[in-house]
Amino acid sequence: MPNPVLLIRANGNEDDAAVLKAFGFESVIDPYLEITLADSIAAVASAERMISQLEDSATSNEPTWLAITSANALKYLIELVGENRFTDAIKSPHIKFAAVGESSAAKLRELGAEFVLVPDDFNASSLARAITAGPPGKVVWPRSAIAMTTFPTMLEQSGWLIVDGPVYETHTVANEPSSAKDARDGKFSAVVFRSPSAAKAFAKYVSPAAANLESTAIICLGETTAKAAAILGFVVGTSEPTISSAIKEVF
């Protein structure tokens, strides 16, 4: 049996573990990141501004999109405004929905969205291109405090108005994860990075130059993450958009 695959995201690793198991890989789940609600005053103000825009869309003919580029953004927006207020707001017939991945799209459907636009490539750039295929309007975008600027820049350059704000923060864990020594010793078949912040967190405890890391495949889900990992010094094995396609390519 191959060595296990290390999963380091702050949460949601169980879905990746299930996919890996179907391919015959065991997983070690050991978060190198932690996620918290953004600074309370700023987060509340951001959430209020965004939910108000969704509520106002009921009396406006202007196209309004709710764009979700992170499952955590949707989770914390709902936590800040309340699920009832959120579900009432998105009942407006003038709201369209877009999400980077199927998990976020499924949650939006569960909350009442009839159709959610999901790009073929699960990344923010593809989502921006899909949205801007239509006439310019407004995009409500709950996000991380350290979200990449590619998504809003592409929209603004196409004449769209962005209503956004940080609703959560991502940090590297303060103490070295228990898996770090095994990672330095090359005891994992692969490590999965789902974001640039994950690559940065891993690099804090496992040097990209570690000799034994040469036997470990660095799997980055998406080109943006792959570029960030390469800048840090990791040799990227693949930048496929999904965990299943990445495993097929690497192994």
Backbone as CSV, one residue per row, in Angstrom:
resi,resn,N_x,N_y,N_z,CA_x,CA_y,CA_z,C_x,C_y,C_z
1,MET,0.849,-1.202,0.000,0.000,0.000,0.000,0.881,1.247,0.000
2,PRO,0.534,2.261,-0.816,1.342,3.482,-0.859,1.287,4.239,0.463
3,ASN,2.269,5.105,0.651,2.248,5.963,1.834,1.009,6.844,1.801
4,PRO,0.559,7.316,2.967,-0.656,8.146,3.000,-0.435,9.515,2.370
5,VAL,-1.549,10.179,2.111,-1.541,11.544,1.581,-1.883,12.494,2.724
6,LEU,-1.129,13.571,2.833,-1.333,14.550,3.905,-2.306,15.640,3.453
7,LEU,-3.354,15.846,4.246,-4.360,16.878,3.979,-4.264,17.938,5.062
8,ILE,-4.066,19.201,4.668,-3.695,20.216,5.656,-4.628,21.411,5.724
9,ARG,-5.726,21.412,4.954,-6.595,22.588,4.991,-7.246,22.714,6.372
10,ALA,-7.790,23.880,6.666,-8.337,24.148,8.000,-9.547,23.286,8.316
11,ASN,-10.372,22.998,7.311,-11.554,22.157,7.517,-11.962,21.563,6.168
12,GLY,-12.903,20.655,6.188,-13.388,20.071,4.947,-12.489,19.009,4.354
13,ASN,-11.515,18.516,5.108,-10.602,17.500,4.590,-11.271,16.152,4.366
14,GLU,-12.376,15.918,5.045,-13.014,14.607,4.962,-13.465,14.258,3.544
15,ASP,-13.915,15.256,2.793,-14.335,15.002,1.408,-13.161,14.538,0.553
16,ASP,-12.011,15.200,0.721,-10.825,14.793,-0.023,-10.381,13.394,0.403
17,ALA,-10.471,13.116,1.691,-10.073,11.799,2.198,-10.928,10.700,1.577
18,ALA,-12.214,10.973,1.393,-13.113,9.981,0.802,-12.728,9.696,-0.651
19,VAL,-12.376,10.755,-1.395,-11.960,10.573,-2.785,-10.658,9.778,-2.852
20,LEU,-9.720,10.121,-1.985,-8.441,9.413,-1.961,-8.616,7.940,-1.628
21,LYS,-9.510,7.657,-0.695,-9.745,6.264,-0.316,-10.262,5.452,-1.491
22,ALA,-11.090,6.093,-2.323,-11.614,5.403,-3.503,-10.497,5.043,-4.481
23,PHE,-9.389,5.787,-4.421,-8.239,5.508,-5.281,-7.205,4.618,-4.586
24,GLY,-7.518,4.178,-3.376,-6.613,3.284,-2.664,-5.595,3.963,-1.781
25,PHE,-5.799,5.256,-1.468,-4.866,5.991,-0.623,-5.488,6.280,0.741
26,GLU,-4.745,6.003,1.778,-5.145,6.462,3.103,-4.735,7.923,3.263
27,SER,-5.330,8.599,4.211,-5.046,10.015,4.423,-4.671,10.285,5.867
28,VAL,-3.880,11.309,6.039,-3.616,11.869,7.364,-4.145,13.297,7.333
29,ILE,-5.090,13.600,8.194,-5.659,14.943,8.283,-4.997,15.685,9.437
30,ASP,-4.319,16.759,9.117,-3.601,17.516,10.140,-3.552,18.978,9.693
31,PRO,-4.513,19.805,10.103,-4.582,21.190,9.625,-3.346,22.022,9.960
32,TYR,-2.831,22.708,8.961,-1.755,23.669,9.142,-2.319,25.092,9.150
33,LEU,-3.624,25.204,8.953,-4.312,26.487,8.935,-5.463,26.473,9.922
34,GLU,-5.811,27.636,10.395,-7.015,27.799,11.196,-7.801,28.985,10.662
35,ILE,-9.117,28.878,10.753,-9.989,29.923,10.222,-10.849,30.475,11.344
36,THR,-10.933,31.785,11.402,-11.733,32.445,12.424,-12.566,33.548,11.784
37,LEU,-13.599,33.958,12.486,-14.395,35.100,12.057,-13.491,36.318,11.953
38,ALA,-13.685,37.108,10.929,-12.893,38.325,10.779,-13.151,39.265,11.956
39,ASP,-12.285,40.249,12.104,-12.444,41.260,13.157,-13.912,41.652,13.280
40,SER,-14.438,41.526,14.471,-15.886,41.593,14.671,-16.547,42.840,14.088
41,ILE,-16.006,44.013,14.335,-16.628,45.244,13.855,-16.614,45.291,12.332
42,ALA,-15.448,45.005,11.736,-15.336,45.034,10.280,-16.184,43.956,9.634
43,ALA,-16.204,42.780,10.243,-16.965,41.664,9.677,-18.459,41.955,9.690
44,VAL,-18.954,42.491,10.791,-20.380,42.815,10.900,-20.761,43.882,9.878
45,ALA,-19.909,44.905,9.741,-20.188,45.980,8.780,-20.186,45.441,7.353
46,SER,-19.215,44.593,7.029,-19.134,44.007,5.689,-20.358,43.149,5.398
47,ALA,-20.723,42.313,6.359,-21.868,41.423,6.165,-23.163,42.214,6.005
48,GLU,-23.315,43.280,6.777,-24.521,44.098,6.683,-24.611,44.769,5.316
49,ARG,-23.489,45.258,4.831,-23.475,45.909,3.523,-23.844,44.915,2.420
50,MET,-23.307,43.712,2.505,-23.566,42.726,1.458,-24.992,42.194,1.505
51,ILE,-25.502,41.913,2.687,-26.870,41.385,2.764,-27.873,42.464,2.357
52,SER,-27.557,43.726,2.645,-28.440,44.823,2.244,-28.513,44.921,0.724
53,GLN,-27.387,44.704,0.061,-27.381,44.735,-1.405,-28.246,43.607,-1.969
54,LEU,-28.191,42.448,-1.355,-29.024,41.334,-1.813,-30.500,41.641,-1.575
55,GLU,-30.809,42.227,-0.426,-32.200,42.579,-0.128,-32.712,43.659,-1.078
56,ASP,-31.848,44.623,-1.399,-32.257,45.719,-2.279,-32.502,45.248,-3.711
57,SER,-31.943,44.121,-4.078,-32.107,43.629,-5.452,-33.560,43.296,-5.766
58,ALA,-34.372,43.089,-4.750,-35.784,42.752,-4.960,-36.533,43.890,-5.651
59,THR,-36.060,45.124,-5.473,-36.740,46.276,-6.078,-35.888,46.920,-7.167
60,SER,-34.917,46.186,-7.671,-34.034,46.713,-8.706,-34.026,45.778,-9.906
61,ASN,-33.931,46.350,-11.088,-33.833,45.545,-12.295,-32.383,45.259,-12.691
62,GLU,-31.458,45.821,-11.916,-30.041,45.609,-12.207,-29.636,44.183,-11.842
63,PRO,-28.926,43.476,-12.736,-28.478,42.122,-12.408,-27.596,42.127,-11.163
64,THR,-27.888,41.273,-10.216,-27.097,41.152,-9.001,-26.684,39.697,-8.833
65,TRP,-25.388,39.475,-8.703,-24.856,38.131,-8.509,-24.349,37.975,-7.077
66,LEU,-24.555,36.796,-6.524,-23.880,36.406,-5.285,-22.812,35.407,-5.699
67,ALA,-21.553,35.789,-5.546,-20.439,34.949,-5.980,-19.727,34.361,-4.763
68,ILE,-19.593,33.044,-4.749,-18.948,32.352,-3.635,-17.679,31.687,-4.151
69,THR,-16.535,32.196,-3.720,-15.257,31.609,-4.116,-14.635,30.789,-2.995
70,SER,-15.349,30.668,-1.886,-14.872,29.878,-0.753,-16.076,29.438,0.073
71,ALA,-16.121,28.158,0.391,-17.206,27.652,1.231,-17.214,28.338,2.588
72,ASN,-16.036,28.705,3.075,-15.958,29.390,4.373,-16.604,30.770,4.307
73,ALA,-16.501,31.441,3.155,-17.107,32.769,3.020,-18.616,32.676,3.162
74,LEU,-19.210,31.675,2.539,-20.655,31.496,2.653,-21.039,31.160,4.088
75,LYS,-20.290,30.291,4.699,-20.567,29.885,6.081,-20.557,31.081,7.024
76,TYR,-19.519,31.909,6.934,-19.390,33.015,7.884,-20.329,34.178,7.563
77,LEU,-20.654,34.376,6.301,-21.657,35.390,5.984,-22.988,35.021,6.633
78,ILE,-23.377,33.762,6.509,-24.638,33.308,7.111,-24.570,33.411,8.629
79,GLU,-23.419,33.085,9.192,-23.270,33.186,10.647,-23.453,34.628,11.117
80,LEU,-22.971,35.580,10.331,-23.037,36.981,10.729,-24.431,37.584,10.575
81,VAL,-25.161,37.200,9.531,-26.461,37.834,9.279,-27.638,36.969,9.729
82,GLY,-27.385,35.690,9.986,-28.470,34.783,10.364,-29.017,34.058,9.139
83,GLU,-29.274,32.768,9.284,-29.715,31.978,8.133,-31.070,32.437,7.604
84,ASN,-31.988,32.806,8.493,-33.321,33.223,8.036,-33.248,34.486,7.185
85,ARG,-32.455,35.449,7.630,-32.335,36.686,6.856,-31.660,36.399,5.514
86,PHE,-30.672,35.533,5.538,-29.978,35.206,4.295,-30.918,34.527,3.302
87,THR,-31.636,33.517,3.749,-32.521,32.796,2.826,-33.653,33.686,2.321
88,ASP,-34.123,34.606,3.160,-35.145,35.559,2.698,-34.574,36.481,1.622
89,ALA,-33.335,36.934,1.832,-32.717,37.876,0.895,-32.496,37.252,-0.477
90,ILE,-32.119,35.994,-0.512,-31.786,35.396,-1.818,-33.023,34.877,-2.556
91,LYS,-34.209,35.147,-2.013,-35.432,34.795,-2.732,-35.731,35.767,-3.869
92,SER,-35.025,36.885,-3.893,-35.242,37.872,-4.946,-35.029,37.243,-6.321
93,PRO,-35.953,37.456,-7.250,-35.808,36.882,-8.599,-34.694,37.531,-9.413
94,HIS,-34.152,38.645,-8.912,-33.112,39.356,-9.652,-31.700,38.895,-9.268
95,ILE,-31.608,37.956,-8.319,-30.296,37.476,-7.895,-29.910,36.234,-8.688
96,LYS,-28.663,36.256,-9.174,-28.076,35.077,-9.795,-26.952,34.571,-8.901
97,PHE,-26.663,33.297,-9.013,-25.706,32.676,-8.105,-24.547,32.052,-8.871
98,ALA,-23.348,32.170,-8.305,-22.158,31.574,-8.906,-21.253,31.061,-7.792
99,ALA,-20.605,29.934,-8.053,-19.716,29.351,-7.050,-18.535,28.683,-7.749
100,VAL,-17.393,28.707,-7.102,-16.196,28.104,-7.678,-16.302,26.591,-7.723
101,GLY,-16.870,25.980,-6.681,-16.903,24.525,-6.605,-18.285,23.974,-6.327
102,GLU,-18.408,22.658,-6.492,-19.700,22.010,-6.316,-20.178,22.007,-4.868
103,SER,-19.252,21.971,-3.914,-19.687,21.939,-2.511,-20.393,23.240,-2.134
104,SER,-19.845,24.376,-2.570,-20.490,25.662,-2.308,-21.797,25.776,-3.076
105,ALA,-21.790,25.278,-4.319,-23.005,25.325,-5.135,-24.115,24.495,-4.489
106,ALA,-23.758,23.335,-3.965,-24.746,22.467,-3.323,-25.353,23.144,-2.095
107,LYS,-24.526,23.862,-1.338,-25.023,24.564,-0.160,-25.979,25.683,-0.565
108,LEU,-25.651,26.408,-1.634,-26.540,27.469,-2.110,-27.882,26.890,-2.559
109,ARG,-27.843,25.756,-3.244,-29.102,25.114,-3.662,-29.909,24.680,-2.449
110,GLU,-29.233,24.167,-1.465,-29.910,23.741,-0.234,-30.613,24.910,0.435
111,LEU,-30.035,26.099,0.296,-30.593,27.297,0.924,-31.654,27.982,0.067
112,GLY,-31.861,27.490,-1.164,-32.942,28.045,-1.979,-32.585,28.479,-3.377
113,ALA,-31.310,28.476,-3.737,-30.926,28.872,-5.091,-31.320,27.779,-6.078
114,GLU,-32.046,28.159,-7.119,-32.493,27.150,-8.087,-31.378,26.765,-9.052
115,PHE,-30.592,27.742,-9.491,-29.494,27.462,-10.414,-28.247,28.180,-9.939
116,VAL,-27.122,27.473,-9.935,-25.839,28.058,-9.543,-24.845,27.839,-10.674
117,LEU,-24.272,28.922,-11.149,-23.256,28.841,-12.190,-21.949,28.335,-11.580
118,VAL,-21.425,27.233,-12.123,-20.149,26.674,-11.677,-19.261,26.513,-12.909
119,PRO,-18.099,27.154,-12.949,-17.237,27.048,-14.129,-16.633,25.655,-14.260
120,ASP,-16.232,25.316,-15.475,-15.612,24.010,-15.706,-14.303,23.875,-14.949
121,ASP,-13.524,24.939,-14.931,-12.300,24.966,-14.127,-12.636,25.615,-12.798
122,PHE,-12.413,24.896,-11.716,-12.855,25.364,-10.402,-11.884,26.393,-9.833
123,ASN,-11.897,27.602,-10.407,-11.058,28.661,-9.862,-11.733,30.013,-10.080
124,ALA,-11.245,31.011,-9.365,-11.889,32.324,-9.369,-11.796,33.018,-10.722
125,SER,-10.705,32.827,-11.443,-10.566,33.456,-12.757,-11.619,32.932,-13.722
126,SER,-11.836,31.620,-13.706,-12.850,31.027,-14.579,-14.239,31.514,-14.191
127,LEU,-14.465,31.670,-12.892,-15.759,32.166,-12.437,-15.983,33.591,-12.923
128,ALA,-14.948,34.425,-12.844,-15.067,35.806,-13.314,-15.373,35.851,-14.804
129,ARG,-14.716,35.006,-15.583,-14.975,34.981,-17.027,-16.409,34.546,-17.327
130,ALA,-16.901,33.587,-16.556,-18.271,33.103,-16.763,-19.290,34.197,-16.441
131,ILE,-19.069,34.920,-15.359,-19.996,35.983,-14.967,-19.978,37.117,-15.985
132,THR,-18.794,37.512,-16.422,-18.681,38.658,-17.331,-19.115,38.331,-18.755
133,ALA,-19.526,37.104,-19.005,-20.084,36.769,-20.318,-21.433,37.452,-20.520
134,GLY,-22.057,37.868,-19.410,-23.340,38.558,-19.480,-23.169,40.064,-19.333
135,PRO,-24.272,40.805,-19.385,-24.203,42.260,-19.257,-23.730,42.683,-17.869
136,PRO,-23.001,43.802,-17.760,-22.468,44.252,-16.475,-23.563,44.509,-15.448
137,GLY,-23.226,44.225,-14.220,-24.155,44.458,-13.121,-23.384,44.568,-11.821
138,LYS,-23.918,43.959,-10.790,-23.348,44.052,-9.453,-23.026,42.647,-8.945
139,VAL,-21.895,42.507,-8.265,-21.506,41.219,-7.682,-21.275,41.395,-6.190
140,VAL,-22.011,40.641,-5.410,-21.812,40.586,-3.963,-20.844,39.438,-3.701
141,TRP,-19.740,39.753,-3.040,-18.650,38.782,-2.906,-18.121,38.722,-1.464
142,PRO,-18.673,37.865,-0.622,-18.081,37.656,0.708,-16.749,36.938,0.536
143,ARG,-15.765,37.310,1.335,-14.421,36.786,1.067,-13.580,36.689,2.329
144,SER,-12.410,36.113,2.125,-11.393,36.077,3.164,-10.716,37.438,3.272
145,ALA,-10.110,37.688,4.416,-9.356,38.925,4.591,-8.118,38.951,3.711
146,ILE,-7.662,37.770,3.237,-6.468,37.719,2.397,-6.803,37.191,0.999
147,ALA,-8.022,37.406,0.552,-8.433,36.914,-0.765,-7.584,37.529,-1.869
148,MET,-7.342,36.736,-2.910,-6.593,37.220,-4.072,-7.408,38.295,-4.790
149,THR,-6.713,39.187,-5.489,-7.383,40.309,-6.160,-7.778,40.002,-7.602
150,THR,-7.414,38.833,-8.105,-7.690,38.507,-9.507,-9.178,38.582,-9.827
151,PHE,-10.002,37.980,-8.991,-11.439,37.914,-9.234,-12.066,39.306,-9.340
152,PRO,-11.924,40.172,-8.331,-12.568,41.492,-8.448,-11.963,42.349,-9.557
153,THR,-10.665,42.211,-9.803,-10.028,43.007,-10.852,-10.609,42.681,-12.221
154,MET,-10.788,41.395,-12.505,-11.358,40.983,-13.790,-12.777,41.519,-13.960
155,LEU,-13.557,41.497,-12.884,-14.926,41.994,-12.953,-14.963,43.508,-13.149
156,GLU,-14.164,44.209,-12.385,-14.153,45.683,-12.478,-13.688,46.142,-13.856
157,GLN,-12.742,45.431,-14.432,-12.268,45.799,-15.766,-13.338,45.603,-16.833
158,SER,-14.342,44.790,-16.517,-15.449,44.560,-17.449,-16.663,45.417,-17.118
159,GLY,-16.489,46.365,-16.193,-17.559,47.305,-15.888,-18.503,46.889,-14.782
160,TRP,-18.125,45.886,-14.002,-18.981,45.412,-12.919,-18.680,46.149,-11.618
161,LEU,-19.707,46.299,-10.784,-19.549,46.875,-9.450,-19.386,45.735,-8.447
162,ILE,-18.356,45.802,-7.613,-18.099,44.770,-6.609,-18.506,45.280,-5.231
163,VAL,-19.353,44.537,-4.558,-19.707,44.818,-3.163,-19.157,43.660,-2.353
164,ASP,-18.063,43.913,-1.640,-17.374,42.814,-0.972,-16.958,43.199,0.435
165,GLY,-16.353,42.256,1.115,-15.846,42.524,2.450,-15.363,41.238,3.091
166,PRO,-14.390,41.359,4.003,-13.867,40.169,4.676,-14.825,39.676,5.759
167,VAL,-15.130,38.392,5.717,-15.971,37.805,6.760,-15.229,36.743,7.559
168,TYR,-14.041,36.351,7.085,-13.239,35.405,7.867,-11.754,35.637,7.620
169,GLU,-10.941,35.119,8.536,-9.492,35.254,8.450,-8.848,33.877,8.488
170,THR,-7.746,33.749,7.783,-7.007,32.494,7.734,-5.616,32.717,8.310
171,HIS,-5.205,31.829,9.224,-3.903,31.951,9.865,-3.191,30.603,9.856
172,THR,-1.879,30.656,9.808,-1.079,29.453,10.033,-1.170,29.085,11.501
173,VAL,-1.304,27.797,11.809,-1.401,27.371,13.209,-0.129,27.780,13.951
174,ALA,-0.285,28.095,15.222,0.832,28.626,16.004,1.865,27.565,16.359
175,ASN,1.417,26.326,16.556,2.327,25.260,16.962,2.560,24.282,15.822
176,GLU,3.746,23.731,15.766,4.088,22.808,14.675,3.153,21.604,14.680
177,PRO,2.508,21.312,13.551,1.640,20.133,13.466,2.433,18.849,13.679
178,SER,1.775,17.841,14.219,2.468,16.590,14.528,2.984,15.878,13.290
179,SER,2.379,16.177,12.126,2.783,15.515,10.890,4.026,16.133,10.250
180,ALA,4.480,17.276,10.750,5.559,18.003,10.088,6.845,17.190,10.009
181,LYS,7.188,16.495,11.085,8.423,15.696,11.074,8.335,14.592,10.021
182,ASP,7.192,13.888,9.968,7.031,12.842,8.957,7.093,13.431,7.552
183,ALA,6.557,14.628,7.389,6.619,15.280,6.076,8.064,15.585,5.702
184,ARG,8.822,16.089,6.657,10.234,16.374,6.382,11.011,15.094,6.065
185,ASP,10.560,13.966,6.642,11.230,12.680,6.426,10.722,11.948,5.182
186,GLY,9.815,12.588,4.426,9.345,11.992,3.187,8.420,10.810,3.371
187,LYS,7.614,10.805,4.422,6.766,9.650,4.720,5.355,9.760,4.147
188,PHE,5.122,10.759,3.279,3.819,10.895,2.634,3.977,10.750,1.117
189,SER,2.991,10.105,0.507,2.995,10.007,-0.954,2.798,11.377,-1.586
190,ALA,1.979,12.194,-0.939,1.669,13.515,-1.483,1.171,14.424,-0.377
191,VAL,1.247,15.714,-0.635,0.639,16.735,0.217,-0.269,17.557,-0.684
192,VAL,-1.461,17.848,-0.207,-2.435,18.587,-1.009,-2.521,20.029,-0.532
193,PHE,-2.290,20.970,-1.450,-2.473,22.400,-1.184,-3.723,22.848,-1.922
194,ARG,-4.673,23.420,-1.201,-5.884,23.933,-1.836,-5.893,25.455,-1.959
195,SER,-4.873,26.100,-1.452,-4.827,27.562,-1.501,-3.385,28.016,-1.326
196,PRO,-3.068,29.244,-1.769,-1.733,29.785,-1.518,-1.400,29.846,-0.023
197,SER,-2.410,30.129,0.800,-2.144,30.201,2.241,-1.765,28.832,2.806
198,ALA,-2.295,27.755,2.215,-1.926,26.407,2.663,-0.469,26.119,2.324
199,ALA,-0.046,26.512,1.128,1.346,26.318,0.738,2.283,27.089,1.661
200,LYS,1.898,28.314,1.988,2.714,29.144,2.869,2.783,28.549,4.273
201,ALA,1.662,28.038,4.767,1.635,27.444,6.110,2.506,26.197,6.169
202,PHE,2.422,25.365,5.146,3.235,24.148,5.104,4.715,24.500,5.066
203,ALA,5.067,25.514,4.287,6.468,25.922,4.157,7.042,26.432,5.474
204,LYS,6.182,26.940,6.334,6.674,27.423,7.627,7.265,26.295,8.446
205,TYR,6.674,25.092,8.331,7.112,23.976,9.155,7.870,22.899,8.381
206,VAL,7.736,22.894,7.072,8.435,21.910,6.241,9.107,22.662,5.098
207,SER,10.421,22.764,5.153,11.142,23.529,4.139,10.974,22.901,2.767
208,PRO,10.684,23.721,1.744,10.600,23.199,0.375,11.901,22.547,-0.074
209,ALA,13.015,22.888,0.590,14.320,22.341,0.221,14.657,21.050,0.959
210,ALA,13.742,20.569,1.817,14.012,19.338,2.567,14.304,18.198,1.596
211,ALA,15.451,17.552,1.753,15.886,16.531,0.797,14.877,15.404,0.649
212,ASN,14.312,14.961,1.747,13.395,13.827,1.703,12.040,14.189,1.090
213,LEU,11.789,15.478,0.909,10.516,15.903,0.319,10.474,15.583,-1.178
214,GLU,11.621,15.227,-1.741,11.671,14.915,-3.170,10.798,13.729,-3.533
215,SER,10.554,12.843,-2.571,9.733,11.663,-2.837,8.248,11.915,-2.595
216,THR,7.898,13.142,-2.251,6.514,13.509,-1.947,5.951,14.392,-3.062
217,ALA,4.839,13.982,-3.640,4.216,14.775,-4.703,3.506,15.979,-4.088
218,ILE,3.752,17.146,-4.645,3.064,18.352,-4.199,1.888,18.572,-5.141
219,ILE,0.693,18.358,-4.620,-0.531,18.487,-5.414,-1.178,19.830,-5.094
220,CYS,-1.284,20.680,-6.101,-1.920,21.981,-5.936,-3.226,21.991,-6.719
221,LEU,-4.300,22.349,-6.084,-5.585,22.393,-6.765,-5.804,23.794,-7.326
222,GLY,-5.395,23.976,-8.576,-5.553,25.261,-9.236,-4.221,25.925,-9.550
223,GLU,-4.201,26.688,-10.640,-2.988,27.349,-11.089,-2.497,28.408,-10.114
224,THR,-3.424,29.127,-9.488,-3.011,30.177,-8.549,-2.235,29.586,-7.386
225,THR,-2.741,28.481,-6.854,-2.051,27.804,-5.753,-0.716,27.254,-6.212
226,ALA,-0.685,26.696,-7.424,0.560,26.135,-7.953,1.637,27.210,-8.094
227,LYS,1.252,28.382,-8.573,2.215,29.467,-8.734,2.764,29.917,-7.382
228,ALA,1.874,30.004,-6.393,2.313,30.417,-5.060,3.274,29.390,-4.468
229,ALA,2.972,28.104,-4.665,3.835,27.040,-4.135,5.196,27.060,-4.819
230,ALA,5.207,27.290,-6.121,6.466,27.337,-6.861,7.336,28.509,-6.410
231,ILE,6.711,29.645,-6.147,7.457,30.814,-5.663,8.107,30.506,-4.320
232,LEU,7.436,29.717,-3.505,7.980,29.337,-2.198,9.129,28.341,-2.329
233,GLY,9.240,27.689,-3.489,10.332,26.747,-3.696,9.917,25.300,-3.834
234,PHE,8.608,25.021,-3.784,8.143,23.648,-3.941,8.182,23.235,-5.410
235,VAL,8.493,21.979,-5.648,8.406,21.412,-6.992,7.000,20.840,-7.131
236,VAL,6.168,21.507,-7.909,4.751,21.154,-8.005,4.561,19.961,-8.931
237,GLY,3.890,18.937,-8.425,3.645,17.752,-9.222,2.495,17.922,-10.187
238,THR,1.478,18.670,-9.787,0.334,18.915,-10.655,-0.465,20.096,-10.128
239,SER,-1.243,20.693,-11.038,-2.123,21.798,-10.636,-3.526,21.553,-11.175
240,GLU,-3.941,20.304,-11.145,-5.280,19.946,-11.600,-6.348,20.626,-10.729
241,PRO,-7.551,20.861,-11.261,-8.576,21.580,-10.494,-9.284,20.745,-9.425
242,THR,-9.236,19.414,-9.525,-9.916,18.575,-8.535,-8.967,17.537,-7.992
243,ILE,-9.280,17.018,-6.797,-8.422,16.023,-6.173,-8.393,14.737,-6.978
244,SER,-9.525,14.361,-7.572,-9.559,13.112,-8.352,-8.707,13.224,-9.613
245,SER,-8.803,14.334,-10.323,-7.992,14.494,-11.530,-6.511,14.598,-11.181
246,ALA,-6.190,15.194,-10.035,-4.795,15.317,-9.606,-4.204,13.947,-9.308
247,ILE,-4.953,13.104,-8.613,-4.454,11.768,-8.277,-4.220,10.953,-9.539
248,LYS,-5.127,11.071,-10.488,-4.962,10.333,-11.754,-3.693,10.770,-12.483
249,GLU,-3.405,12.069,-12.430,-2.232,12.564,-13.155,-0.937,12.179,-12.457
250,VAL,-0.908,12.292,-11.140,0.331,12.079,-10.393,0.651,10.598,-10.234
251,PHE,-0.392,9.796,-10.008,-0.135,8.384,-9.709,-0.689,7.454,-10.798
